[in-house]
C-alpha cells in the first residue's frame, strides 16, 4: 500500500464530478492514504471536506507564499481554527517561492514566519514549499525554532536503519528540489525529505541523487497532483495513484524491493502525520 504525502484533490479547477472521479480512482488503487494540502483558506476548507468524505484522506491547512501580498490576519486566524479539525494533520503548504514571487519577498517572509509560529504554538507538523530560496528557507526555519530542542521534544523519535532512536522535528520539505548536501543538513536537524515525479525524469539527476543519499527513514513519497506527473505520464495531469511510479523509482535508487520501499514509506507517512492504522 502506498502513501501520497502531498497532493491536491482540493484543486480549485476540479468540478465536483472530476473530484469524485479522481476519488474513485484513489479508492480503487494501491494508495492507502493521501494528505490533501491547502494553499489558502478556501482550498484548506475543501481539503477538510475531502477528508470528511473519504477515510483515506487527511488534510493540511495553510497559506502558500503566492498569496503573501493579499493575506490578512483574519486568514491566519481562520487557518488556526481549521487546524482543530481532527483530520487536519499539518500546517502547510507554507514557505517561500522566489521563482514566481520576486516582487513580494518581504511579504512572503513575514507570512512564512507567522505560520511557523502558528505550527509551533499548535505543536503540529509543518509542510514546506520552497523554490529558489533554499538556504533562506532553512535559515528562517532555524530562527523560528522549527528544529529547536523544545520542538523536538514534542514528537516521538524515529528509528534509523540500525534501530537507534533519532530526532524528528516533523518538518517536511515538500517536492524537495535542493542539493544532496542541503538535504543531508536537513536530515541532521530532524526534517523529512518528500520526493515526487522529478526523481523519474531523465533530467531529474539532482532529485535522484537526493533519494539515493538520504536514509529511507527520512524520506516520503508524493505526487503534488495535479502537477509534476512522473514518467511515463510526464506532461499529463498527475493523480495520486501515480505515486506508485515514484515509489518504484525510489526503490531502484535505494537498491530495495518495491514492496519493502512502499512499506517503509507508508510507515514514515503514518508516523509523521500521526495516522493510526
Phi, psi and omega per residue, in radians:
X1 nan 2.600 -2.962
X2 -2.000 2.734 3.129
X3 -2.179 2.132 3.030
X4 -1.765 1.780 -2.958
X5 -1.458 0.008 3.084
X6 -2.885 1.949 -3.124
X7 -2.664 3.004 -3.064
X8 -2.323 1.218 2.962
X9 -1.096 -0.382 3.140
X10 -1.433 0.123 -3.057
X11 -0.835 2.215 -2.975
X12 -1.122 -0.396 -3.107
X13 -1.488 -0.105 3.079
X14 -1.291 2.380 2.929
X15 -1.339 2.928 3.100
X16 -1.051 -0.642 -3.132
X17 -1.204 -0.723 3.113
X18 -1.121 -0.735 3.131
X19 -1.112 -0.727 3.133
X20 -1.138 -0.663 3.120
X21 -1.166 -0.719 3.094
X22 -1.122 -0.696 3.117
X23 -1.096 -0.672 3.110
X24 -1.134 -0.675 3.076
X25 -1.080 -0.729 3.125
X26 -1.123 -0.779 -3.139
X27 -1.006 -0.634 -3.079
X28 -1.553 -0.003 -3.043
X29 -1.727 -3.010 3.094
X30 -1.465 0.001 -3.103
X31 -1.302 2.212 3.113
X32 -1.577 -0.741 -3.126
X33 -2.494 2.640 2.935
X34 -2.253 2.706 2.928
X35 -1.919 1.978 -3.118
X36 -1.562 1.989 -2.860
X37 -1.822 2.228 3.084
X38 -1.411 2.640 3.035
X39 -2.236 0.053 3.052
X40 -2.857 3.134 -3.128
X41 -1.104 -0.779 -3.089
X42 -1.103 -0.794 -3.127
X43 -1.255 -0.499 3.046
X44 -1.148 -0.702 3.055
X45 -1.078 -0.739 3.129
X46 -1.150 -0.653 3.097
X47 -1.057 -0.683 3.112
X48 -1.182 -0.706 3.086
X49 -1.061 -0.746 3.109
X50 -1.073 -0.741 -3.121
X51 -1.137 -0.560 3.083
X52 -1.261 -0.511 -3.081
X53 -1.423 -0.493 -2.988
X54 -2.304 2.266 -3.076
X55 -1.207 -0.357 -3.129
X56 -1.538 0.020 -3.058
X57 -1.919 2.280 2.992
X58 -2.171 2.839 -3.002
X59 -2.085 2.677 2.873
X60 -2.149 2.534 -3.108
X61 -2.183 2.376 -3.128
X62 3.081 3.138 -3.089
X63 -2.173 2.073 -3.118
X64 -1.170 2.609 -3.141
X65 -1.040 -0.356 3.140
X66 -1.119 -0.326 -3.132
X67 -1.721 0.166 -2.973
X68 -1.063 -0.554 -3.066
X69 -1.377 -0.239 -3.082
X70 -2.092 -0.090 -3.092
X71 -1.197 2.583 3.137
X72 -2.082 2.899 3.059
X73 -1.078 -0.544 3.102
X74 -1.139 -0.611 3.081
X75 -1.103 -0.779 3.119
X76 -1.076 -0.721 3.128
X77 -1.140 -0.624 3.105
X78 -1.154 -0.691 3.072
X79 -1.071 -0.712 3.082
X80 -1.005 -0.802 -3.118
X81 -1.135 -0.761 -3.124
X82 -1.118 -0.528 -3.100
X83 -1.109 -0.304 -3.116
X84 -1.356 -0.198 3.133
X85 -1.105 2.392 -3.050
X86 -1.094 -0.354 3.126
X87 -1.728 0.114 3.010
X88 -1.510 2.158 -2.991
X89 -2.028 -0.060 -3.112
X90 -2.860 2.823 2.943
X91 -1.717 2.069 -3.117
X92 2.935 2.822 0.182
X93 -1.695 2.381 -3.103
X94 -2.217 2.815 3.097
X95 2.621 -2.522 -3.074
X96 -2.343 2.418 3.052
X97 -2.374 1.688 -3.136
X98 -1.657 0.072 3.044
X99 -1.312 -0.863 3.101
X100 -1.677 -0.471 -3.010
X101 -1.873 1.087 -3.118
X102 -1.361 -0.329 -3.012
X103 -1.722 -0.063 -3.109
X104 -2.327 0.688 -3.048
X105 -1.041 -0.737 -3.106
X106 -1.151 -0.663 3.083
X107 -1.102 -0.734 3.120
X108 -1.076 -0.785 -3.115
X109 -1.083 -0.753 3.129
X110 -1.088 -0.800 3.133
X111 -1.104 -0.735 3.124
X112 -1.024 -0.868 -3.125
X113 -1.055 -0.734 -3.132
X114 -1.067 -0.692 -3.077
X115 -1.379 -0.527 2.990
X116 -1.101 -0.780 3.124
X117 -1.059 -0.697 3.100
X118 -1.091 -0.806 3.135
X119 -1.075 -0.685 3.103
X120 -1.166 -0.734 3.106
X121 -1.038 -0.712 -3.091
X122 -1.527 -0.114 -3.104
X123 0.979 0.874 -3.091
X124 -2.045 2.698 3.001
X125 -1.031 2.726 -3.112
X126 -2.155 2.372 3.097
X127 -1.989 2.100 -2.975
X128 -1.825 2.295 2.917
X129 -1.882 2.158 3.055
X130 -2.450 2.324 3.109
X131 -2.508 2.173 -3.095
X132 1.006 0.550 3.140
X133 -2.653 0.644 -2.962
X134 -1.077 -0.899 -3.073
X135 -1.224 -0.694 3.118
X136 -1.107 -0.666 3.085
X137 -1.016 -0.844 3.109
X138 -1.086 -0.747 -3.122
X139 -1.032 -0.775 -3.128
X140 -1.188 -0.719 3.089
X141 -1.010 -0.746 3.111
X142 -1.137 -0.815 -3.112
X143 -1.087 -0.593 -3.087
X144 -1.607 0.120 3.011
X145 1.437 0.356 3.140
X146 -1.206 -0.290 3.102
X147 -2.159 0.382 -3.099
X148 -1.223 2.786 3.089
X149 -1.048 -0.644 3.120
X150 -1.078 -0.849 -3.136
X151 -1.111 -0.739 3.125
X152 -1.024 -0.527 -3.113
X153 -1.273 -0.276 -3.089
X154 -1.366 -0.385 -2.978
X155 -2.078 2.472 3.081
X156 -1.027 2.555 3.093
X157 -1.255 2.774 3.057
X158 -1.820 2.857 3.131
X159 -1.742 2.343 3.057
X160 -1.517 -3.071 -3.064
X161 -1.117 -0.398 3.127
X162 -1.532 0.016 -3.128
X163 1.421 0.224 3.139
X164 -1.604 2.583 3.099
X165 -1.347 2.279 3.100
X166 -2.290 2.758 -2.977
X167 -1.250 2.694 3.138
X168 -2.452 1.933 -3.134
X169 -1.513 -0.089 -3.080
X170 0.951 0.834 3.016
X171 -2.069 2.076 -3.139
X172 -1.825 2.195 2.992
X173 -1.575 1.720 -3.049
X174 -1.273 2.411 3.121
X175 0.774 0.953 -3.008
X176 -1.007 2.280 -3.097
X177 -2.218 0.161 -3.139
X178 -1.462 -2.961 -3.092
X179 -1.378 2.838 3.028
X180 -1.054 -0.713 -3.097
X181 -1.107 -0.743 3.119
X182 -1.191 -0.666 3.098
X183 -1.016 -0.738 -3.141
X184 -1.216 -0.512 3.012
X185 -1.130 -0.759 3.099
X186 -1.071 -0.710 3.122
X187 -1.026 -0.749 3.125
X188 -1.076 -0.539 3.141
X189 -1.407 -0.275 3.132
X190 1.815 0.251 3.109
X191 -1.432 2.986 3.099
X192 -2.160 2.377 -3.089
X193 -1.767 2.121 -3.141
X194 -1.862 2.262 -3.053
X195 -2.155 2.536 -3.122
X196 -2.275 -2.531 -3.028
X197 -0.883 -0.654 -3.094
X198 -0.986 -0.389 3.116
X199 -1.206 -0.266 3.136
X200 -1.684 -0.134 -3.072
X201 -1.316 2.608 3.087
X202 -1.094 -0.545 3.108
X203 -1.731 0.323 -3.109
X204 -1.665 0.691 -3.068
X205 -1.050 -0.742 -3.089
X206 -1.097 -0.805 3.127
X207 -1.106 -0.678 3.113
X208 -1.128 -0.690 3.103
X209 -1.100 -0.677 3.102
X210 -1.116 -0.812 -3.141
X211 -1.040 -0.695 -3.132
X212 -1.230 -0.600 -3.007
X213 -1.503 -0.584 -3.042
X214 -1.422 2.260 3.106
X215 -0.978 2.525 -3.007
X216 -1.018 -0.534 -3.109
X217 -1.230 -0.196 3.107
X218 -1.840 0.251 -3.080
X219 -1.988 2.660 2.981
X220 -2.339 2.780 3.057
X221 -1.934 2.462 -3.133
X222 -2.618 2.967 3.023
X223 -1.997 -0.616 -2.921
X224 1.016 0.493 3.122
X225 -0.997 2.467 0.235
X226 -1.572 0.268 -3.104
X227 -1.692 2.866 2.897
X228 0.975 0.829 3.101
X229 -1.056 2.411 3.129
X230 -1.320 2.887 2.932
X231 -1.107 2.410 0.218
X232 -1.694 0.375 -3.074
X233 -1.886 0.170 -3.072
X234 -0.948 2.357 -3.111
X235 1.661 -0.181 3.096
X236 -1.870 2.900 3.055
X237 -1.069 2.348 -3.142
X238 -1.404 2.732 3.102
X239 -2.451 2.643 -3.130
X240 -0.950 -0.705 3.125
X241 -1.039 -0.358 3.126
X242 -1.239 -0.120 3.065
X243 -1.040 -0.378 3.084
X244 -0.989 -0.665 -3.109
X245 -1.255 -0.550 3.032
X246 -1.130 -0.805 -3.112
X247 -1.155 -0.689 3.121
X248 -1.102 -0.719 3.101
X249 -1.179 -0.684 3.112
X250 -1.111 -0.671 3.121
X251 -1.041 -0.747 3.110
X252 -1.100 -0.796 -3.102
X253 -1.165 -0.477 3.139
X254 -1.656 -0.013 -3.082
X255 0.962 0.791 3.126
X256 -2.178 2.825 3.027
X257 -1.271 2.748 3.097
X258 -1.044 -0.817 -3.091
X259 -1.074 -0.741 -3.141
X260 -1.145 -0.734 3.135
X261 -1.128 -0.789 3.133
X262 -1.067 -0.726 3.140
X263 -1.103 -0.764 -3.135
X264 -1.149 -0.760 -3.104
X265 -1.202 -0.606 3.046
X266 -1.107 -0.789 3.121
X267 -1.100 -0.698 3.122
X268 -1.074 -0.777 -3.135
X269 -1.133 -0.764 3.139
X270 -1.106 -0.705 3.125
X271 -1.163 -0.850 -3.069
X272 -1.029 -0.771 -3.061
X273 -1.682 0.126 3.094
X274 0.969 0.874 3.067
X275 -1.742 2.086 -3.080
X276 -1.666 2.085 -3.128
X277 -1.311 nan nan
